[in-house]
Amino acid sequence: MRFTNNTRAILPLLMGFILGPGLSLVASALTGPPVTHPTRDEQTVFTITKQATPQNTLQNSLLATTPEQHIARARQALLDFQRSANPRLLGDAQRELAGVSAEDYTPDFYLYRASLRQSLHQFSAAVADLAVLSKLQPNNFHAQMMRFNIAFVSGDTVVADLACDKLANASKDLYAASCRQLLRAAATENVVEAEAAYHELKTAMAKAGPLADRQALSWASGSLADIAERAGRDDAAQLWQLVLSMNPYDVYARARLAALKLATNNNAAVLALTGQYLAVDSLAVLHAIAARRQGGGEQLISVLRERFNEALWRGEVLHKRAYAQFLLDIESKPAAALLWAQNNWQEQREWPDTQLLIRARRAAAQAENSQ
């Protein structure tokens, strides 16, 4: 099983902080070390080393004797995942939630399972959980935010618009302003319209003031950064840096910032941003591109190639955007990159997905014309 952190995570109740809209973590979560066939009796097959784990590491799920304990431990695993990007924690959360009988499902259970499924790119299943949660708690803010996020990422503007209306009706002014201007900027390729959305949201943030809800300001800052990219503004990188300074664990903001740095050939900045996150496909691919530009990166490229090939063999590729970029910018296979960029577009339609699809189409056309 392979895990993802490719979408903007909605776990404010876990973290006291909302992370940045639509990203994918790929690492072998439940598999062991590579198998080595020894040629002699004394050969070392592998060495077990102690890995750093989050401070609040998950306890043995067998110790949980009540549904509440299972749900609490699933919550903790999801929290630790957001802090560490350790994919095994998603497996822990999945195992804990599986220990809850159907008659014991609570609103928190549906919320945490929806968050888990979102991280696994099981968007339809996540939406189904959110639908149940909305019936149990029609005004559940976290469910509304997650529903907007999934709809926005997948390009379902009708559902995203409805979710945004619910936020406005709930007097969540800064969240409503953020989602409204995000939808406005994403609805057209008109840079002027995106610029107008940028200023509208910035005005709303200024009106809210520095004493506004930190979670709301965080979400609005990420939304403003996204809109700034769409408008082609020079301050987009600065805004993503602001989001990252508010929460260094925000892998989504880190990837967006690294991508902007890569686009300006600031390879040293890319390496610094991504070096500790090579288990995250999007960041590992950016790191490999920057490293190759500086004459290195071949070992990481080999690891990524093996990682993607294993995922393909298992049928477990979740981070299609990262794989498409790998094919385009590392393997120089524009036709294959275009195929995966198109497949990715069927699930995710954020700004990075759009830009990658455009680049892949252009590269594939150029390659075909040169034959």
C-alpha positions as CSV (number, residue, x, y, z in Angstrom):
1,M,0.0,0.0,0.0
2,R,1.3,3.4,-0.8
3,F,0.3,6.7,0.7
4,T,-0.1,10.3,-0.4
5,N,0.0,13.7,1.0
6,N,-0.7,15.5,-2.2
7,T,-3.8,17.4,-1.2
8,R,-4.2,20.3,1.2
9,A,-4.9,18.5,4.4
10,I,-7.9,19.5,6.5
11,L,-7.0,18.5,10.0
12,P,-7.4,21.7,12.0
13,L,-9.0,19.9,14.9
14,L,-5.9,17.7,15.2
15,M,-3.3,20.3,14.7
16,G,-4.9,23.6,15.7
17,F,-3.7,24.6,12.3
18,I,-5.1,24.2,8.7
19,L,-2.5,23.1,6.2
20,G,-2.3,24.4,2.7
21,P,-5.5,23.5,-1.4
22,G,-4.6,20.1,-2.9
23,L,-0.1,16.7,-2.6
24,S,1.3,13.0,-2.6
25,L,3.6,11.1,-0.3
26,V,4.9,8.0,-1.8
27,A,6.9,5.5,0.1
28,S,6.5,1.9,0.8
29,A,4.6,2.1,4.1
30,L,4.1,-1.6,4.9
31,T,7.0,-3.2,3.0
32,G,10.3,-4.1,4.5
33,P,13.8,-3.4,3.3
34,P,15.0,-4.6,-0.1
35,V,15.5,-8.3,-0.3
36,T,19.2,-9.3,-0.8
37,H,20.2,-12.8,-1.7
38,P,23.4,-13.6,0.2
39,T,26.2,-15.4,-1.6
40,R,27.9,-16.6,1.6
41,D,26.8,-17.4,5.1
42,E,28.4,-14.4,6.8
43,Q,27.0,-11.8,4.3
44,T,24.9,-9.1,5.9
45,V,21.5,-9.1,4.3
46,F,20.3,-5.9,6.0
47,T,21.0,-3.9,9.1
48,I,18.2,-2.8,11.4
49,T,18.6,0.8,12.4
50,K,16.6,2.9,14.8
51,Q,14.5,5.4,12.9
52,A,13.4,8.8,14.3
53,T,9.7,8.7,15.2
54,P,7.3,11.4,16.3
55,Q,7.3,12.2,20.0
56,N,3.8,10.9,20.4
57,T,4.3,7.6,18.6
58,L,1.4,5.4,18.2
59,Q,1.1,2.6,20.8
60,N,0.3,-0.9,20.0
61,S,-3.3,-1.0,18.7
62,L,-3.9,-4.2,20.6
63,L,-3.8,-2.2,23.8
64,A,-7.0,-0.4,22.7
65,T,-10.0,-2.0,24.3
66,T,-12.7,0.6,23.4
67,P,-13.9,2.3,20.2
68,E,-12.9,5.6,21.8
69,Q,-9.3,4.5,22.2
70,H,-9.1,3.3,18.6
71,I,-10.4,6.6,17.4
72,A,-8.1,8.6,19.7
73,R,-5.1,6.7,18.4
74,A,-6.2,7.2,14.8
75,R,-6.4,10.9,15.5
76,Q,-2.9,10.8,17.0
77,A,-1.5,8.9,14.0
78,L,-3.0,11.4,11.6
79,L,-1.6,14.3,13.7
80,D,1.9,12.7,13.7
81,F,1.7,12.1,10.0
82,Q,1.1,15.7,9.3
83,R,4.1,16.6,11.5
84,S,6.5,14.0,10.2
85,A,5.4,12.9,6.7
86,N,6.0,9.3,7.9
87,P,3.7,7.2,5.7
88,R,3.6,4.3,8.2
89,L,1.5,6.5,10.4
90,L,-1.3,6.4,7.8
91,G,-1.1,2.6,8.1
92,D,-1.4,3.0,11.8
93,A,-4.5,5.2,11.5
94,Q,-6.1,2.8,9.0
95,R,-5.5,-0.1,11.3
96,E,-7.0,1.7,14.3
97,L,-10.1,2.8,12.4
98,A,-10.5,-0.7,11.2
99,G,-10.8,-1.8,14.8
100,V,-14.0,0.1,15.3
101,S,-17.2,-1.8,14.7
102,A,-19.9,-0.2,12.5
103,E,-22.3,0.3,15.5
104,D,-19.6,2.4,17.2
105,Y,-19.0,4.8,14.3
106,T,-19.1,8.4,15.6
107,P,-18.8,11.8,13.9
108,D,-15.1,11.9,14.8
109,F,-14.7,8.4,13.2
110,Y,-16.2,9.6,9.9
111,L,-14.1,12.8,10.0
112,Y,-10.8,11.0,10.6
113,R,-11.6,8.2,8.1
114,A,-12.4,10.9,5.5
115,S,-9.1,12.6,6.2
116,L,-7.3,9.3,5.8
117,R,-9.0,8.5,2.6
118,Q,-8.3,11.9,1.2
119,S,-4.6,11.3,2.0
120,L,-4.9,8.0,0.1
121,H,-6.5,9.8,-2.9
122,Q,-9.7,7.8,-2.3
123,F,-11.7,10.9,-2.9
124,S,-15.1,9.2,-3.6
125,A,-14.8,7.3,-0.4
126,A,-13.8,10.4,1.5
127,V,-16.8,12.3,0.2
128,A,-19.1,9.4,1.2
129,D,-17.8,9.7,4.8
130,L,-18.3,13.4,4.7
131,A,-21.9,13.0,3.5
132,V,-22.6,10.8,6.5
133,L,-20.9,13.2,8.8
134,S,-22.9,16.1,7.4
135,K,-26.2,14.3,8.2
136,L,-25.0,13.7,11.7
137,Q,-23.7,17.2,12.2
138,P,-25.0,19.5,9.4
139,N,-22.9,22.4,10.7
140,N,-19.6,20.6,11.1
141,F,-17.1,23.1,9.9
142,H,-14.2,20.7,9.3
143,A,-16.4,18.5,7.0
144,Q,-17.4,21.6,5.0
145,M,-13.8,22.6,4.6
146,M,-12.7,19.2,3.5
147,R,-15.6,18.9,1.1
148,F,-14.6,22.2,-0.5
149,N,-11.0,21.1,-0.7
150,I,-11.7,17.8,-2.4
151,A,-14.2,19.4,-4.9
152,F,-11.7,22.2,-5.7
153,V,-8.8,19.8,-6.3
154,S,-10.9,17.6,-8.5
155,G,-12.3,20.5,-10.5
156,D,-15.9,20.1,-9.3
157,T,-16.7,23.8,-9.2
158,V,-20.4,23.2,-8.6
159,V,-19.9,21.3,-5.3
160,A,-17.0,23.6,-4.4
161,D,-19.3,26.6,-4.8
162,L,-22.0,25.0,-2.6
163,A,-19.4,24.2,0.1
164,C,-18.1,27.7,-0.1
165,D,-21.7,29.1,0.4
166,K,-22.1,27.0,3.5
167,L,-18.9,28.5,5.0
168,A,-20.3,32.0,4.3
169,N,-23.6,31.1,5.9
170,A,-21.7,29.9,8.9
171,S,-20.1,33.3,9.3
172,K,-16.7,31.9,8.5
173,D,-15.8,35.2,6.7
174,L,-12.1,34.7,6.0
175,Y,-12.6,31.1,4.9
176,A,-15.5,32.1,2.7
177,A,-13.5,34.9,1.2
178,S,-10.6,32.5,0.5
179,C,-12.7,29.9,-1.2
180,R,-14.7,32.4,-3.1
181,Q,-11.6,34.1,-4.6
182,L,-9.9,30.8,-5.2
183,L,-12.9,29.7,-7.3
184,R,-12.9,33.1,-9.1
185,A,-9.2,32.9,-10.0
186,A,-9.4,29.2,-11.1
187,A,-12.6,29.7,-13.2
188,T,-10.7,31.5,-16.0
189,E,-7.2,31.8,-17.5
190,N,-7.7,35.6,-17.4
191,V,-4.7,37.0,-15.5
192,V,-6.6,40.2,-14.9
193,E,-9.4,38.3,-13.1
194,A,-6.9,36.4,-11.0
195,E,-5.3,39.7,-10.1
196,A,-8.6,41.1,-9.0
197,A,-9.2,38.0,-6.9
198,Y,-5.8,38.5,-5.3
199,H,-6.6,42.0,-4.2
200,E,-10.1,41.1,-3.0
201,L,-8.7,38.4,-0.7
202,K,-5.8,40.6,0.5
203,T,-8.4,43.2,1.4
204,A,-10.4,40.6,3.4
205,M,-7.3,39.5,5.2
206,A,-6.4,43.1,6.1
207,K,-9.9,43.7,7.3
208,A,-9.7,40.6,9.5
209,G,-6.5,42.0,11.0
210,P,-3.5,40.3,12.8
211,L,-5.6,39.2,15.7
212,A,-7.9,37.1,13.5
213,D,-8.1,33.3,13.9
214,R,-4.6,31.9,13.1
215,Q,-6.1,28.9,11.3
216,A,-8.1,31.2,9.1
217,L,-5.1,33.4,8.4
218,S,-3.1,30.4,7.5
219,W,-5.6,29.1,5.1
220,A,-6.1,32.5,3.6
221,S,-2.3,32.9,3.1
222,G,-2.1,29.7,1.2
223,S,-5.1,30.6,-0.9
224,L,-3.5,34.0,-1.6
225,A,-0.2,32.4,-2.6
226,D,-2.1,30.0,-5.0
227,I,-3.9,33.0,-6.6
228,A,-0.7,35.0,-6.9
229,E,0.8,32.1,-9.0
230,R,-2.2,32.2,-11.2
231,A,-1.9,35.9,-11.6
232,G,1.8,35.6,-12.4
233,R,2.8,37.8,-9.5
234,D,6.3,38.1,-8.3
235,D,5.3,37.8,-4.7
236,A,4.0,34.2,-5.0
237,A,7.2,32.6,-3.6
238,Q,7.3,35.1,-0.8
239,L,3.7,34.2,0.1
240,W,4.4,30.4,0.1
241,Q,7.4,31.2,2.3
242,L,5.1,33.0,4.7
243,V,2.8,29.9,4.8
244,L,5.8,27.7,5.5
245,S,7.1,29.9,8.2
246,M,3.7,29.6,9.9
247,N,3.9,25.8,9.7
248,P,7.2,24.2,8.7
249,Y,5.4,20.8,8.5
250,D,3.2,22.0,5.6
251,V,4.5,19.7,2.9
252,Y,2.1,21.1,0.3
253,A,3.4,24.7,0.8
254,R,7.0,23.4,0.8
255,A,6.4,21.7,-2.6
256,R,4.8,24.8,-4.1
257,L,7.7,27.0,-2.9
258,A,10.3,24.5,-4.2
259,A,8.6,24.4,-7.6
260,L,8.8,28.1,-7.9
261,K,12.4,28.2,-6.9
262,L,13.1,25.5,-9.5
263,A,11.4,27.6,-12.2
264,T,13.9,30.4,-11.5
265,N,16.9,28.0,-11.4
266,N,17.5,28.6,-7.7
267,N,18.7,25.1,-7.4
268,A,20.4,25.6,-4.1
269,A,17.1,26.8,-2.5
270,V,15.3,23.7,-3.9
271,L,17.9,21.3,-2.4
272,A,17.6,23.1,1.0
273,L,13.8,22.9,0.9
274,T,13.5,19.3,-0.1
275,G,16.5,17.6,1.4
276,Q,14.8,16.2,4.5
277,Y,11.7,15.1,2.6
278,L,12.9,12.6,0.0
279,A,10.1,10.2,1.0
280,V,7.6,12.6,-0.5
281,D,7.5,12.0,-4.2
282,S,6.8,15.6,-5.2
283,L,9.7,16.9,-3.2
284,A,12.0,14.1,-4.1
285,V,11.5,14.7,-7.8
286,L,12.1,18.4,-7.4
287,H,15.3,17.6,-5.5
288,A,16.5,15.2,-8.2
289,I,15.9,17.8,-10.9
290,A,17.8,20.5,-9.0
291,A,20.6,18.0,-8.1
292,R,21.0,16.9,-11.8
293,R,21.2,20.6,-12.9
294,Q,24.2,20.8,-10.5
295,G,25.8,17.7,-11.9
296,G,24.6,15.2,-9.3
297,G,21.5,13.4,-8.2
298,E,22.0,10.1,-10.0
299,Q,21.6,8.0,-6.9
300,L,18.3,9.6,-5.9
301,I,17.1,9.3,-9.5
302,S,17.9,5.6,-9.4
303,V,15.9,5.3,-6.1
304,L,13.0,7.2,-7.6
305,R,13.1,5.1,-10.8
306,E,12.9,1.9,-8.7
307,R,10.2,3.3,-6.5
308,F,8.0,4.2,-9.4
309,N,8.6,1.0,-11.2
310,E,7.7,-1.0,-8.1
311,A,4.5,1.1,-7.7
312,L,3.6,0.4,-11.3
313,W,4.1,-3.3,-10.9
314,R,1.9,-3.3,-7.8
315,G,-0.6,-1.0,-9.5
316,E,-0.2,1.5,-6.6
317,V,0.9,4.8,-8.2
318,L,-1.0,7.5,-6.5
319,H,1.1,10.5,-7.1
320,K,0.7,10.8,-10.9
321,R,1.8,14.4,-11.1
322,A,5.2,13.6,-9.6
323,Y,5.6,10.6,-11.8
324,A,4.7,12.6,-14.9
325,Q,7.2,15.3,-13.9
326,F,9.8,12.6,-13.4
327,L,9.2,11.2,-16.9
328,L,9.3,14.7,-18.4
329,D,12.2,16.4,-16.6
330,I,14.4,13.4,-15.6
331,E,13.7,10.6,-18.1
332,S,13.0,12.9,-21.1
333,K,10.0,10.9,-22.2
334,P,7.5,13.5,-23.1
335,A,4.9,11.1,-24.7
336,A,4.8,9.0,-21.5
337,A,4.8,12.1,-19.4
338,L,1.8,13.5,-21.3
339,L,-0.1,10.3,-20.7
340,W,0.4,10.4,-17.0
341,A,-0.2,14.1,-16.8
342,Q,-3.6,13.5,-18.6
343,N,-4.4,10.6,-16.1
344,N,-3.5,12.9,-13.2
345,W,-5.8,15.6,-14.7
346,Q,-8.7,13.2,-14.3
347,E,-8.3,13.4,-10.5
348,Q,-6.5,16.6,-9.7
349,R,-6.9,20.0,-11.5
350,E,-4.9,22.4,-9.4
351,W,-2.5,25.0,-10.8
352,P,0.5,22.7,-10.7
353,D,-1.4,20.0,-12.5
354,T,-2.5,22.4,-15.2
355,Q,1.0,23.7,-15.7
356,L,2.5,20.3,-15.9
357,L,-0.1,19.2,-18.4
358,I,0.7,22.3,-20.6
359,R,4.4,21.6,-20.4
360,A,4.0,17.9,-21.3
361,R,1.7,18.7,-24.2
362,R,4.3,21.2,-25.6
363,A,7.2,18.8,-25.1
364,A,5.3,15.9,-26.7
365,A,4.4,18.0,-29.7
366,Q,7.9,19.2,-30.1
367,A,9.3,15.6,-29.9
368,E,6.7,14.5,-32.5
369,N,7.5,17.3,-34.9
370,S,11.3,16.7,-34.7
371,Q,10.9,13.1,-35.9
